Amino acid sequence: MPRTAPRPTGVVLHTIDLTEHTRLLGEVVPALKELSAEAARIREGEIAKPSERSHP
């Protein structure tokens, strides 16, 4: 078994469930893509500012 450096008092190691992290990322990615596309449309001026929409 490989040797590891001693840990300072009070340090706790946490195991990482990469399967769960991967699943969560898979759920978040579509929303992030949608938000990114919306931000791009806003930058391009496709979406009017609220003050412009409320005054025809």
KEVO-906197 format. One line per field, with one value per atom (N, C-alpha, C, O): atom name; residue number from 1; residue in three letters; x, y, z. Coordinates in Angstrom, 3 decimals, padded with zeros to 6 digits, always signed. Layout:
BEGIN
logu: c(CA	...)
nutor: c(NUM	...)
mipa: c(ALA	...)
px: c(X	...)
py: c(Y	...)
pz: c(Z	...)
END
This chain:
BEGIN
logu: c(N	CA	C	O	N	CA	C	O	N	CA	C	O	N	CA	C	O	N	CA	C	O	N	CA	C	O	N	CA	C	O	N	CA	C	O	N	CA	C	O	N	CA	C	O	N	CA	C	O	N	CA	C	O	N	CA	C	O	N	CA	C	O	N	CA	C	O	N	CA	C	O	N	CA	C	O	N	CA	C	O	N	CA	C	O	N	CA	C	O	N	CA	C	O	N	CA	C	O	N	CA	C	O	N	CA	C	O	N	CA	C	O	N	CA	C	O	N	CA	C	O	N	CA	C	O	N	CA	C	O	N	CA	C	O	N	CA	C	O	N	CA	C	O	N	CA	C	O	N	CA	C	O	N	CA	C	O	N	CA	C	O	N	CA	C	O	N	CA	C	O	N	CA	C	O	N	CA	C	O	N	CA	C	O	N	CA	C	O	N	CA	C	O	N	CA	C	O	N	CA	C	O	N	CA	C	O	N	CA	C	O	N	CA	C	O	N	CA	C	O	N	CA	C	O	N	CA	C	O	N	CA	C	O	N	CA	C	O	N	CA	C	O	N	CA	C	O	N	CA	C	O)
nutor: c(1	1	1	1	2	2	2	2	3	3	3	3	4	4	4	4	5	5	5	5	6	6	6	6	7	7	7	7	8	8	8	8	9	9	9	9	10	10	10	10	11	11	11	11	12	12	12	12	13	13	13	13	14	14	14	14	15	15	15	15	16	16	16	16	17	17	17	17	18	18	18	18	19	19	19	19	20	20	20	20	21	21	21	21	22	22	22	22	23	23	23	23	24	24	24	24	25	25	25	25	26	26	26	26	27	27	27	27	28	28	28	28	29	29	29	29	30	30	30	30	31	31	31	31	32	32	32	32	33	33	33	33	34	34	34	34	35	35	35	35	36	36	36	36	37	37	37	37	38	38	38	38	39	39	39	39	40	40	40	40	41	41	41	41	42	42	42	42	43	43	43	43	44	44	44	44	45	45	45	45	46	46	46	46	47	47	47	47	48	48	48	48	49	49	49	49	50	50	50	50	51	51	51	51	52	52	52	52	53	53	53	53	54	54	54	54	55	55	55	55	56	56	56	56)
mipa: c(MET	MET	MET	MET	PRO	PRO	PRO	PRO	ARG	ARG	ARG	ARG	THR	THR	THR	THR	ALA	ALA	ALA	ALA	PRO	PRO	PRO	PRO	ARG	ARG	ARG	ARG	PRO	PRO	PRO	PRO	THR	THR	THR	THR	GLY	GLY	GLY	GLY	VAL	VAL	VAL	VAL	VAL	VAL	VAL	VAL	LEU	LEU	LEU	LEU	HIS	HIS	HIS	HIS	THR	THR	THR	THR	ILE	ILE	ILE	ILE	ASP	ASP	ASP	ASP	LEU	LEU	LEU	LEU	THR	THR	THR	THR	GLU	GLU	GLU	GLU	HIS	HIS	HIS	HIS	THR	THR	THR	THR	ARG	ARG	ARG	ARG	LEU	LEU	LEU	LEU	LEU	LEU	LEU	LEU	GLY	GLY	GLY	GLY	GLU	GLU	GLU	GLU	VAL	VAL	VAL	VAL	VAL	VAL	VAL	VAL	PRO	PRO	PRO	PRO	ALA	ALA	ALA	ALA	LEU	LEU	LEU	LEU	LYS	LYS	LYS	LYS	GLU	GLU	GLU	GLU	LEU	LEU	LEU	LEU	SER	SER	SER	SER	ALA	ALA	ALA	ALA	GLU	GLU	GLU	GLU	ALA	ALA	ALA	ALA	ALA	ALA	ALA	ALA	ARG	ARG	ARG	ARG	ILE	ILE	ILE	ILE	ARG	ARG	ARG	ARG	GLU	GLU	GLU	GLU	GLY	GLY	GLY	GLY	GLU	GLU	GLU	GLU	ILE	ILE	ILE	ILE	ALA	ALA	ALA	ALA	LYS	LYS	LYS	LYS	PRO	PRO	PRO	PRO	SER	SER	SER	SER	GLU	GLU	GLU	GLU	ARG	ARG	ARG	ARG	SER	SER	SER	SER	HIS	HIS	HIS	HIS	PRO	PRO	PRO	PRO)
px: c(+000.843	+000.000	+000.893	+001.859	+000.572	+001.428	+001.324	+000.276	+002.422	+002.433	+001.883	+002.109	+001.180	+000.665	+001.244	+001.687	+001.228	+001.736	+000.804	-000.403	+001.356	+000.488	-000.468	-000.115	-001.673	-002.684	-002.649	-002.454	-002.839	-002.940	-004.146	-005.104	-004.108	-005.202	-006.487	-006.490	-007.567	-008.868	-009.192	-010.310	-008.252	-008.508	-009.189	-008.715	-010.307	-011.065	-011.049	-011.293	-010.765	-010.810	-012.228	-012.865	-012.710	-014.026	-013.870	-013.082	-014.605	-014.587	-015.509	-016.500	-015.188	-015.959	-016.648	-016.006	-017.953	-018.717	-018.793	-019.688	-017.848	-017.793	-019.022	-019.420	-019.621	-020.834	-021.940	-022.640	-022.096	-023.135	-022.812	-023.708	-021.561	-021.174	-021.439	-021.926	-021.128	-021.357	-022.842	-023.245	-023.657	-025.105	-025.627	-026.437	-025.166	-025.623	-025.186	-025.957	-023.965	-023.502	-024.358	-024.666	-024.738	-025.600	-026.941	-027.531	-027.435	-028.700	-028.538	-029.468	-027.381	-027.161	-026.767	-027.104	-026.066	-025.529	-026.607	-026.398	-027.751	-028.765	-029.239	-029.436	-029.416	-029.840	-028.762	-029.069	-027.505	-026.416	-026.331	-026.077	-026.542	-026.532	-027.665	-027.476	-028.841	-029.992	-029.720	-030.011	-029.168	-028.847	-027.772	-027.826	-026.813	-025.759	-026.336	-025.965	-027.244	-027.885	-028.723	-028.727	-029.430	-030.232	-029.339	-029.679	-028.215	-027.277	-026.754	-026.593	-026.489	-026.007	-027.078	-026.767	-028.348	-029.441	-029.575	-029.818	-029.419	-029.504	-028.388	-028.618	-027.177	-026.047	-026.274	-025.854	-026.938	-027.191	-028.383	-028.645	-029.108	-030.223	-031.543	-032.495	-031.641	-032.889	-033.963	-035.152	-033.565	-034.518	-034.521	-033.489	-035.698	-035.803	-035.642	-035.970	-035.145	-035.048	-036.459	-037.346	-036.696	-038.044	-038.675	-039.872	-037.919	-038.487	-038.947	-039.909	-038.278	-038.661	-039.930	-040.749	-040.095	-041.279	-042.528	-043.621	-042.379	-043.552	-044.071	-045.191	-043.273	-043.696	-043.703	-042.650	-044.881	-044.947	-044.571	-044.585)
py: c(-001.172	+000.000	+001.242	+001.304	+002.263	+003.442	+004.271	+004.330	+004.899	+005.763	+007.132	+007.618	+007.736	+009.081	+010.020	+009.596	+011.281	+012.287	+012.355	+012.155	+012.635	+012.754	+013.930	+014.964	+013.758	+014.813	+015.634	+015.095	+016.943	+017.775	+017.348	+016.791	+017.597	+017.250	+017.931	+019.115	+017.177	+017.728	+017.632	+017.959	+017.193	+017.078	+015.747	+014.694	+015.806	+014.600	+014.421	+015.366	+013.222	+012.932	+012.515	+011.743	+013.019	+012.657	+011.869	+012.242	+010.801	+010.073	+010.785	+011.394	+010.709	+011.372	+010.305	+009.399	+010.426	+009.504	+010.110	+010.902	+009.730	+010.308	+009.950	+010.713	+008.816	+008.444	+009.451	+009.889	+009.815	+010.788	+012.164	+012.863	+012.555	+013.854	+013.887	+014.892	+012.812	+012.740	+012.826	+013.502	+012.143	+012.176	+013.601	+014.083	+014.265	+015.627	+016.583	+017.447	+016.432	+017.270	+017.047	+017.991	+015.804	+015.499	+016.190	+016.544	+016.390	+017.093	+018.600	+019.277	+019.130	+020.572	+021.093	+022.224	+020.297	+020.760	+021.319	+022.394	+020.649	+021.226	+022.618	+023.508	+022.798	+024.104	+025.151	+026.288	+024.777	+025.724	+026.114	+027.275	+025.159	+025.463	+026.423	+027.354	+026.192	+027.062	+028.479	+029.456	+028.587	+029.902	+030.609	+031.825	+029.860	+030.441	+030.984	+032.072	+030.225	+030.676	+031.928	+032.855	+031.956	+033.129	+034.351	+035.449	+034.166	+035.270	+035.786	+036.994	+034.889	+035.301	+036.116	+037.119	+035.683	+036.438	+037.817	+038.797	+037.898	+039.193	+040.108	+041.285	+039.563	+040.377	+040.854	+041.952	+040.033	+040.399	+041.337	+041.843	+041.578	+042.510	+041.887	+042.617	+040.542	+039.900	+040.070	+040.085	+040.196	+040.298	+041.749	+042.286	+042.376	+043.765	+043.926	+043.025	+045.054	+045.351	+045.526	+045.939	+045.226	+045.343	+046.713	+046.782	+047.800	+049.129	+049.337	+050.067	+048.711	+048.841	+048.049	+048.470	+046.889	+046.067	+046.695	+046.543	+047.398	+047.927	+049.203	+049.629	+049.817	+051.045	+050.789	+050.824	+050.532	+050.221	+051.378	+051.252)
pz: c(+000.000	+000.000	+000.000	+000.760	-000.870	-000.939	+000.334	+000.977	+000.674	+001.851	+001.478	+000.370	+002.383	+002.150	+003.200	+004.267	+002.872	+003.811	+005.012	+004.879	+006.168	+007.355	+007.202	+006.635	+007.714	+007.642	+008.922	+010.011	+008.784	+009.996	+010.829	+010.291	+012.105	+013.002	+012.543	+012.205	+012.536	+012.161	+010.690	+010.293	+009.859	+008.424	+008.155	+008.582	+007.442	+007.125	+005.613	+004.862	+005.184	+003.756	+003.377	+004.093	+002.266	+001.777	+000.487	-000.383	+000.367	-000.891	-001.866	-001.463	-003.118	-004.167	-005.000	-005.531	-005.105	-005.937	-007.333	-007.627	-008.190	-009.531	-010.352	-011.233	-010.079	-010.805	-010.519	-011.433	-009.259	-008.883	-009.449	-009.922	-009.406	-009.963	-011.462	-011.981	-012.155	-013.593	-013.901	-014.848	-013.104	-013.318	-013.123	-013.916	-012.079	-011.821	-012.927	-013.342	-013.400	-014.510	-015.751	-016.479	-015.986	-017.127	-017.027	-018.047	-015.813	-015.634	-015.795	-016.236	-015.449	-015.455	-016.830	-017.179	-017.604	-018.882	-019.812	-020.376	-020.003	-020.899	-020.439	-021.266	-019.154	-018.644	-018.881	-019.239	-018.683	-018.923	-020.389	-020.708	-021.280	-022.722	-023.073	-023.855	-022.490	-022.741	-022.228	-022.916	-021.035	-020.489	-021.305	-021.492	-021.782	-022.608	-023.910	-024.350	-024.527	-025.773	-025.507	-026.317	-024.377	-024.029	-023.821	-024.260	-023.161	-022.946	-024.281	-024.459	-025.213	-026.535	-027.259	-027.901	-027.157	-027.803	-027.183	-027.887	-025.875	-025.197	-025.678	-025.957	-025.774	-026.250	-027.679	-028.042	-028.492	-029.886	-030.021	-031.112	-028.934	-028.975	-029.381	-029.655	-029.432	-029.813	-028.756	-029.078	-027.509	-026.423	-025.948	-025.547	-026.000	-025.613	-024.113	-023.342	-023.715	-022.289	-021.751	-022.498	-020.481	-019.919	-020.152	-020.432	-020.048	-020.243	-021.684	-021.924	-022.639	-024.040	-024.342	-025.159	-023.675	-023.912	-023.311	-023.857	-022.192	-021.500	-022.161	-021.877	-023.039	-023.729	-025.231	-025.866	-025.809	-027.258	-028.140	-029.364)
END
